[in-house]
Amino acid sequence: RMAAAPPSYCFVAFPPCSKDGLVVFGKNSARPRDEVQEVVYFAAAEHEPGSKVECTYIEIEQVPKTHAVVLSRPSWLWGAEMGANEHGVCVANEAVVTREPASESEALLGMDLVRLGLERGATAKEALDVIVALLEEHGQGGNYYEDGSSCHTFQSAFLIVDRNEAWILETSGKYWAAEKITEGVKCICNQLSLTTKIDAEHPELRNYVKSQGWWNGDSDFNFSEVFSLADDHLACCSGRESLEKQGGDVSAQAMIDVLRDKDSGVCVDSESFLTTASIVSVLPQDPSFPCIHYFTGTPDPSRSIFKPFIFVDDVKLVPKVQSPSFGVDDPAKKIPRFQEKPDRRHELYKAHEWARSLLENDQDKGQKLMRIMLDLEKQGLEAMEDILSRTEILDPAEVVDLFYDCVDTELKFFK
């Protein structure tokens, strides 16, 4: 039996479930416990004709222009678990297991496709088109973990969201299907969820599954039933009920609360997996307001704080949530790969480790620290609510240091 995919959860809520004409997106990234995730920003860029881009394992053609992106990513790879671009597109990836074994040969990782979709798509649908075209051209495959002793491979599912709509995209090899969402609450996790409502699909999808003998063409075509391993197709989302209970009031805070919930299983803290980073994004349907993206940059959202980021020109970089770079000497870039594991912890991660041991060893001090941290987070959330309720246009100078300052303040509290 194939290893279980890490139990990450992604959510999106649309009006009328979310408040004030906001689309709210969230994801917990469940990954191997000791893996470090960093938060990185790449400015929009223009590229020479014929130039290439080096992804995690393979090199592909670059496009003439890439959008500005902010990403939360395992620091050994090129792509991302989740992130957003300057046009208010958010993408999150889920590793899934289907009845087709995922390829071990190195190709694009699902996480590379997250970044490529964000860099090249100005809407959710454009990002989807980018991802499926690259899947067709290059395929998906290669090790999902920084592990030299065995190869962990998965197929990919994606939640792709913008101010107007979301797409759930599920893949097996180069074959795929997608459903468009414009209202209500949706959750995807580490198993297939698409059934008979399919709004876009690989042109050869149905012929392919018929040729494999997985579907005879007589019954309704149900993507999950056709592609899931027999015992795998369960309704997955415990977090969805808590969002639906909000009754039209899903906000950034409500999404954060769901991501922090250990009892529901949404916040993973198990023997092999941990929620190593989290994101919440608020996308106002009115384009005159900015999108706001909150990142933890540290493991376990119940012990981390969500810090806001807004795209503006010349946004200040935040080296304290970036892992050290090992360049060409990185064991992830040498063949055979991952023969050793360098220390990839960034400054905020190290400070957070100290705070975590305090929480575990000195209850009183730990609780006090956590209260201060949550208060800091609340100030950030309130300041962002203020920005979204103003009539005047946001002055970029006001938020150019926003994420930087929040990380800096958090570090000061730890010190």
N, C-alpha and C positions, 0 to 999 in steps of 0.2 A: 504493500500500500504506500502510495506517495506521501511524503511528509505533508502535514497540514499546512495550509497557507497561514501566514501571520494574521491574527484576528483584528485587523484595522476596521474602523467604522468611518463612513463619510455621510454627511447629511446636507440637505438643502430644504429651506422653507420659503415658500412664496406667499404673498398676500392671497387670500385673506387670512392665512394662518400666521403670517408674520406681521409686525406692526408698521404703521406709517409708510406703506409703499416701499418697504425694504425687502430685498432678497437676502437671506442669511445662509451662509455656507459654513460648514465646519468639518474638520477631520482630525481624528487621532491616528497617528502613525505607529502601529505596533511592529516592532522590529526586534532583532536579537538584543538581549538586555544591555550588553556592554557597548553597543554601537553609539557613536556620537553623531548627533545631527547639528548642522550649522545653518545659519540664516544668511543668505547671500543675495546681493543685488547686482544686476548687470544692466548697464545703461543701454538704450536703443543704439543701434550701430548700423553703418552701411558697410557692405563687403564687396571686395573686388570681384569682377566676373571670374568664374572658374575656381573660386576659393573653396576650400573644404572645411568641414568642422569635425573635430575629433570628439566623438561621443565616448561613453564608458569603454566600449570594446572595439568599435569600428569607426571608420571615417566615412562621412557622407558629404554630398554636395551642399555647400552653404547657399542661402538665398540672398538676394541683393540687400534686403533690409530686415533686421530683427528688432522686435519691440523690446522696451525696457521690461525686465521681469524681477520679481523678488521670490526667492525659493527657500523652502526648508528641505534640506537634503542630507542623506547619509554622507559624511564628509569624504568618503573614499571614491565616490562616483561622480559622473558628469551631470547626470539628470537631476530629478527631484522627486520626492514623495508627494509634494503638494506645493502650490504657489499661485501667483497671480501676475497679470501683466498690466501695463499702463492703461489699457482699454477696458479694464474691469472684467477681464475673463479670469476665472479661477479653474484650476484643474487639479484633481486628486486621483491617485492610482490605487488600485487594489490588486494584490496578487490573488489569482484564483486557480483552482485545480479543475480541469475538465477531463472528459474521458480520453482526450488526446494528450499523451505525455508532452510536456513542454520541451523545447529543443535545448540541448546542452551546448550546441555549437554557438559561438559568440556572434551575436547580431545586435539589434537594438534591445535594450531593456525596456520594460513598461515605464520605468522611471525616466529613461531618456525621452520617451514619447511625451511625457508630461511637459518637460522643458521645451521640446521642439514645438508642441502644440501652442504653448504660451508665447514662444518667440515669434511664431509665424502666423498666428490667428488673431484677428481683431474682434471676432465675435465667437461665441461658443460653437456655432455651426462651422465656422472657418477652422477653428482648432480641431474639431472632429474630422473635417475633410483632410487636414494636414496629417493627422495621426493615421487614418486608414490608408492614405496614399503611401506613407512611409512604411507602413506594415506590409503593404503589397510589394513594395520595391525591395525592402531590406529584410523583412521578417523580424521575429522577436526570439531572443534566446540568450543564454549565458547565465552565469552564476548571480543570483540575487543577493548573496551574502559575501562578506569579506572573509572567506573561509577557504584556506588552501587544502583542507583535507577532504572536502566533498563538495559536489556541485548541486546547488539547490535551484531548481528551475520552476517557473510558474507561467501560466498564461496571465493576461491582464484584463482588468475592468477599469473603467474611468468614469468619474463624475465631472462633467464639463459645464460650467455655469457662467452666465453673464447677467446683465441687468434685466433681461427680458425673458430668458428661457434657460432650461438646463437640458443636457443630453446625458443619458446613461448609455455608455458604450461598452459592450462586452465582446471579448475576442477569444478565439481558439486558433492558434497558428495565425494564418493571414485572414481567416474568415471572421466575420463580425456581424453584429446586429446592434441597433440603437433605438432608444425610445426617447421621444421629446416630452419634456415636462414643463408646464407653465403655471401650475397651481398646486396648492397642498404641500405636504411634507413627504420627502423621499429619503430613504436610507439605502446605502449599499454597503455590503461587507465582503468577507472573503469567499463568498459563493455566488454563483450566477443568480440573477433575479429577474431577467427579462422572460416574459411568458409569450402571450400571443399578440400583445400590442407592440408591433414593431413598425417604426416610422422610417427607418432607412436600414439597408443591409447590403452585404457583399453581393454583387450581381450573380455570382455562382453558388451562393450559400445553399439554396435548396437542392440544386443538382448534386452538389458535393455530398450532402448528408444522405440523399437517396442512394448515391453510388456506394456509400459506406454501409448501407443497410440499416441506418439509424432512424429512418422515417420513411413511411411508404407512400406519403402524399395523400392518403385518404382522410386522415384526421387533421384538425387545426395544427398548424406548425407552432410548437411551443419551444422556444429557444433553450430554456433551462432544462426542460425534460429531455430534449434531444442531446444536449451537450454535457449534462451533469453526470458524474458517477452515480450509479444507482441509488446509493443510500445518502446522497449528499444534499438532496434538494429540500431544504427546510426554510421556513420563513425566518429571516435572521434578526430582524431588528428590534431589539429591546429598547433602544433609545428613541425610536419613532413615537412610541406611545407617550413618553414624557414630553416630547415636543408638541404632540397633538393635544395633550392636556392643557397646554398653555392657552388654548382657545383664542387664537388670533393675536397673541401677544409675543410671538417668538422674536426675541431681540438678541443682540450680541450676548448679553448676560445669560439669557435662557440657554443659548447654545453652549456657552462655557460651562454652565451647570451640568448639562447632559454629558459633555466630554469629561467632566471630573468624576462621574458616577462609577464607582468601583462595583457596587452591588449589582448593577445591571450588566456588568461585563463590558461596557463601552470603554471604560478606562482599564486597560489591560495591565496586570501586574502579576505574571505567572512565573513558573520556574524557568521557562525558556524565552518568554516574550515580555516586553515592557512597552508602554506608550512612550516612545523616545522623543516625540515632539508633537505639538498640536498647532492648529491654525483655526481662526474664525474670521470670516470676511463678511462685511456688510455692504451690499451693493444697492444704493438707492435707485429706484426705477426712473426717477427724474435725473436726467444726465447733467443738470447744472450743479448737482452735488457730487463731492468726491466719494470714491469707494474707500473703505477703511479696512485694513487687513491686520489682524492681531496674531502675533507669533509668540510662542513660549521660548523656543531656542534651547529648552532644557527638558529632561525627562519627567514624566508623571505630572499631568496637569493639575492634579489635586494638591501638588506641592510646588507648582510653578505659577508664574503670573503672565498674563496675556498682555503684550505690549503693542501699541498701535503703530502702523506704518501707512503713510499716504504717498502716492507717487507725485512728485513735483520735480522740476528740472534741478540738477545739481544736488540731489538729496545726499545728505551726509552719510558716508560709509561707516559701518560699525565693525571694526576689526575684532572687537571683544566677543562677538558671537561667530567669528570665522575661525575654522580650524587651521593649524599650521599647514603650509604647503610643502610637499616634498619633491615637487617637480618631477623630472625624469627618474629620480631615484625611488619614487613611490612604488612599494611592492605591488600595488594594484595595477601598475602600468608595465611591470616586467613579466616576461613569460619564463617559466611557469609563474602564475600569479599567486599573490597572497602568501609568499613563503615566510613572511614575518608580518607582525602587526605593529606599526608605529603608534606612538601616543598621539591620538588625534584630538585630544580634549582642548577646547578653547577656554578663554578666561572665565566666561560666565558659567560654563559647564563645571569647571573646577570649583568656583565659588559655591555653586549649587550643591556639589558633593559635600562640601563642608557643612552647608545648611542642613542637608539631609541627615548627616550623622548627628547634628545637634537635635533635630526633630526626633530622631530615634533614641538618643541617649539622655537628653535633658528635657523632659516634657514641658516644664514651665517655660524655660527659655525658648524652646522650639515653638510652643503655641504663641508666645508673645511675638516672636519673629514673623510667624505666619500671619498674625493679625495685622502687623505693620505692612507686610507685603500686599495683603488683600486690600488694605486701605489705599495703598499706592495704585493698585490696579483699578480700584473704584474711581479714583481721581481721573485716571486716564479715560475710563469709559464715559464718565460724566463730561469731560472736556470734549470728547468726540461727539456725544449726543448734542452738545451745544453747537458744534460745527454743523451738524445735520439739521438743526432747527433754525439756523440763521436765514435772513433774507439776503444779506450781502454775500458776494462771491468771496471765497476763501483766498486770503493772501498767502501765496506759496512760501514767503519768508517765515510765516508763522509755524510751518510744519516741516521745514527743511531739515531740522535737527531732531524731529519728534522721536523717532525710534532710537536714535543715538542717545538722547537724553534719558529715555526710559530705561535703557540698558545700563547706562551710567549710574542712575539713581539706585537701581536694583543692586548693582555691585557695591555701591557705597554702604547700603544697609547691611550687606553681608560682611563687609569689612568691620 
